[in-house]
Amino acid sequence: MAFLAGFIDAVAGGGGLITVPALIYTGMPMAFIFGTNKLQSTCGTAMAVRSYYKAGYINFVTVYRGLVLGLIGAVSGAITVNYVSNKFMTFVVPVLMSGVFLFNLFNKQLGVMPGKKRMDEVWFFPLFGFILGFYDAFFGPGTGNFWIIAIVFFLGYTFLDASGYAKVLNLKSNVFSFIIFSYYGKVNFTFGITMAVGSLIGSAFGARFVISKGSKVVRPFFMTVVLINVLVSIYELFSGRFSFI
């Protein structure tokens, strides 16, 4: 499962849709499931970042502002979630994800070739670094997908370029979350390290697959992952797993 998740995550994000359900079958408490998942996803994302960087698709000078503001946003989100309920996000996320899916469905060339630049990187990465850093710590699901579509739409990047930068920004969140979970002793290192091996290999294959095939192969993967996110979010909303009570 970690190999498959690492492959998909390196291509279009959304690997957690595979690894979290897989970890649930272990019977561990949810805190351990999320902590262990952060260990394996950190390793897989790091491998994907390395592959994209070696292929020349990541410029850290461009993205460092997003990393700094992303850390501030993540800290803010982690603090806020202790005082403000995030249950309302179970209603918001399906709507946002549906919007992302429909927008891509009716803009078939979006991200396949370089598009119109609507924001400068100097402003984009700090702004969205903070917003999505906050969201990732406050709620989390679909962060990688939101990064990709934001980079494609506002910066005019292809899906291939956007995937590389999304991995860098996700790595920051994964490392921060892993440190927090480790501090509270909520990581099963036996499962985590075992999955990390599969995730490393899957991420390496996934990144190489994308780099060799180009943006045209990312789009269908991205659309599929977003659609699954929509369906899972709607199911969780109406199955009664979440409530305001």
N, C-alpha and C positions, 0 to 999 in steps of 0.2 A: 504493500500500500504506500509506503514511504517513497519507493522508487517511482511509482506512477504519479504520486502527488508532486514529487520533485520535478519530474518531467513537465507536467502541466503547469506548475507554478512558474517555471523558468520561461515557458512560452507565453502565457497569458495571465498568470496569477490564479488564485483560487484553490491552491493545493490543500488548504485547510478543510475544504469540503470533503476531502477523502480521509485525511489523517485524523481529524477529530472524531468522526463516526467510528473509525477503526479502533481508536483508543478507548472509546466508550465500551467496546466489547470486552475490554480487560477488567471492567468492573471497578476501576479506580474512581475515587471522588472527583467531581468536576474540576476542582482547583488543581489536582494533580494532572488531570487530562490536559488542561490548558498550559500548565507549566512544562510538562513533558513535550507537548507539541511545539512550544517555543524553542526548546533545545534542538529538536530535529530540524525545524524550519530555519533556525538561525544558520545551521551548517549548510543546508541546501541553498539558501539565499546567498550565502557568502560564496559558494561555488559558482552560482549563476553570475554574480557580480564580477568575479575573477574572469570568467569566460567572456563576458561582454566587454570588460575593460581591455583584455588582451586583444580583442578583435577591433578595438578603437571606437566602440560605441558609447563610451562614458568619458566625460571630461569633468573631473572633480572640481575644477575651478568654477565651472558653471553651476554645479549643484550644491556646493558647500553651504550656501546661505540657507537652503532648504533643510539641510541636516541640523544646523544650529537652531533655527526657529522650530524645526520639527521636534527637537529634544525639549524645547521650552513648552511647546504645545502638548507633548506627551506627558510631561510632568504636571501641567495644568489640568489635563484630562484625568490623570490618575488621582489627583487631589479632589477634583470636582465630583467624581463618581462616588466618593465616600460621603458626600453631603447632599447630592442631588440624584434622584432616581433616573436611571437610563432606560426604564421600561418603555417610555414613549417612543424610543427609537425603533421598536419592533413594528410600529405603524409607519414610521418615516422611511425606513430603509427599503421596503418593497416598492414604494412609490418612486424613490430615487433610482433604484435598480431598473425598474420598468421603463423609466424615462431614458436611461442610458441605452437599454436594449432597443427601444423604438427609434431613438435618434440614430443609432448605428444602422438599423434595419433600413431606414429611408435615406441614408447617406452612404451608399455602397462604396464610394471611392474614398471615404474618410479614412485617413491613416495608411492607405495603400501607397500613395505618393505624397511627397511633401505638400503641405497645404498652406493656407493663409495664417500669418502670424498675428495674433490678436493681443498679445502681451509681451513685454520684454522679460527675458530670463531674470534680470535684476530684481523685478517686482514679483514675478510669478512664483519662484521657488521659496522666497521668504513667506509670502502670503499663504500659499497652499501647503507649505511645509508646516506652518503653525496650525492651519485648519485641519488638515488630515492627520497631523500628529496628535492633536487633541482628540479627534474622532476615533483614532485607532486605540488610544488608551481609554477613552470614555465608553466605547461600544465595540468597534472593531471590524465586523464582517464586511467584506468587499473593499477594504482599503486599497489593495493593489489594483483592483478594477477601476476605482475612482481616480487613482493616480494616472493610470494609462489613458483614460478618456480625457482627463483634464490636460495632460501634456499634449495629446494629439490635437485637441480642439483649440487650446489657447496658444500653444507654441508652434502649431503646424508641423510637428514632427510626424514621422511615419510610426506605425505600430512597433517596428523593430527598434527604432531609437527610443521610443517611449518605454518599451519593456525594460531596456537596460537601466534607464534612470529610475523607473519604478522599483526595480530590485534594490538599487542603492538606498533609496528612501525607506523601503520596507525593512532592509537590514538594520537600519538605525532603530526602528521600532521593535524589531525582534530581539535585538541585543538588550535594549533597555528593559523590555518585559521579562526576558529570561533572567536578568540580574535580580529583578524584584521577586520573581517566583522562587529563585534559588535562595534568596535571603530568608524567605519565609518557609523554606524547606518543602516546597510544593512541586518538586521535580523528581520523577522516577528515572534515575540515570541508567538503569538496566534497559528499560524500554527505549529511553531517549537516545542512548548511544547506538543501540541496534537499529533504530529507525534512521538515525543520522547517516549511517553507512549507505542505506538505500536512497536517502534523500540526496546525498552528495553525488552518487552515481547518476541518479535520475536527472538532477539539475544540470550536470555536465552534458548529458546527452540532449536534454531539452534545449539548452542554450546553443549548442552546436547545430541542432536541427533548425532552429530559427535563423541563426546567422547564415547558414548555407542556403536556406529556402527563401528568406526575405519576408517582407511585411505581409505578402499575400497569404501566407500560411498562418499568421498570427490572428488575423481577423476572424476566421471561423472558430478557432479555439476560444478567442475572447468572447464572441457572441454566445457560444455554448456555455461557457462558465458563468456569464452574466445571467443567462436564462435559468440555469440551475439555481443560482443565487436567488433569483426572483421566486422560483417555485418553492424552494426551501423556506424562504422568509415568509411567504404566504401560508405555507403549511404550519409553520411554528406559530404564526399569529392566530390562526383559526383552530388549531388543535388544542388550544388552551394551555400550552406550555408556559406562556407568559401572561401576566395580567398586572393591573395597576394595584391590586390588593396586596 
